[in-house]
Amino acid sequence: MRLNELQHFVYFFLAIPRWGLTGFMHNNTNGLAWQATPVTATQFHGVMKSYWPDNTYLRYGGWGHDAYFDYNVPSKFAYPGSSDPTGFGTSGVPYPFWNATSVGQMQTDEKSVGSMGPVIMVPGEVQQIELAYVFAQDVVNAGVQPGKDLFFQYVDEIKNLYTNGNLYCNTTSTVEQVIDNSKVVVYPNPASDKLYINGLGDDFIVNIRILAVDEKLIKELTSNTRTIDLSGIENGIYFIEITTENNKLIRKIIKD
């Protein structure tokens, strides 16, 4: 997987707090032992914390290793390009542009690992992690930059959909954008026994579906009702999909 051109990326959403990538490592098959693919548990754990397989920390610039760096500064991200303007990966101090192409690291077999954390959990605690894999390819305009511009556009669109509760996803399907109607309110949220829909006006409801986070159908109504009975549904996080004659809305709800 070639990620250095930023045409592929992984976006992480964690309920509270919200995390993005906190580490990014890169390796290829150029024959250097310190840049080889991890094989032991210690090496895999180290890569997630921005350590090379020889247990040396990633350094900023050059090839990122003790013998091949531009700045003697630990870095959380390998080849960030211009994607870390605040210097999050270098203790809050921004450094000059750095990517794989500029240091001759383009190879036929390249692997990258993105990590998030640490996340501290107590026994019995549950954390919900939602992940979006974003791909962008500009088939009209040639070059790397058009693909990067389109990629960031897609990321912004998905973030906005997610923030406004108009996006749900699973592990297999592609994201489908739905019509946003900010006047529609599903309340109370969290809800215990009844859920109400307000703001649709005279728009006739054709179908209401309540879905689990893995998109399993929990409940379905085919009547033009604005009240949903939640009795019999286990506590947890769900999505309500409302299909009307002129619109389709998806909201995240919590049953408690």
C-alpha positions, 0 to 999 in steps of 0.5 A: 500500500502506497500512502506517501502521496496521501491518496489513501488514508485512514480516519479514526473516530473515537466517541469521547475523547475524539482521536485521530492518528497519533502515530504513522510508520513506514517501511519497505524492502530495501534490504536495511534491517532496521526498516524491515517488516516487523516479525516479533510481538515487541517489534509490532508493538514498537511500530505502533509507538513509532519505533523501528524494528531495531528498537530505535525511535523514529527521527525527523527527516531523511530516512528517519533512522539514527544514521539517516536523519535531518533533525535529531528530533523524535517524530510520531509520523514518518513522511508527514509532508505538510499534513502536520502544520502544528508539529503534533508529531514533533512535540509541538514544534513544526519542521520543514516538509518531509516525504518519501519521494524527497529522500528517494524512498519510493519502492515497489513494496511499501507498507505503512502502519497508522496507530491511535492511542494510548486509550486507557480502559478500566475492566468492563469498559467499552469504547466504540471505534468508528473508522472511515477509509477514504480513497481519492483519485482525480481521473480528470487532472493528472499529477499528485496534487489534484488527487491530494486536493480531492482527498482532503475534500472527501475527508471534510465531507465525511467529517461533516456528515459524521458530526451532523449524525448523517453518516453510518457505516460498517466494515463492507459497504461504501459511504452513501451521502444522504440529504441533510435536513437540519430541521428534523429532530429525533428526541429525546436522545438518549431515550428510554421507552419512546422516540419522537420525530419532529420537523418533517412537516407534511412529508409522508414517512414511508419507512423507519428502520432502527439499525445496530452499529453493524447495520443489522436490522433491529426494528422496522415500521412502515406506517406514517408515524412520528412515535417509535416504541423502543421497548424490547430493544436492548440498551446501546447505540443505534441508527434510525433511518427515516425514509420519506417521499422526498427525503432520507435521513439517518440519525444516531440514537442511544437507548438507555 
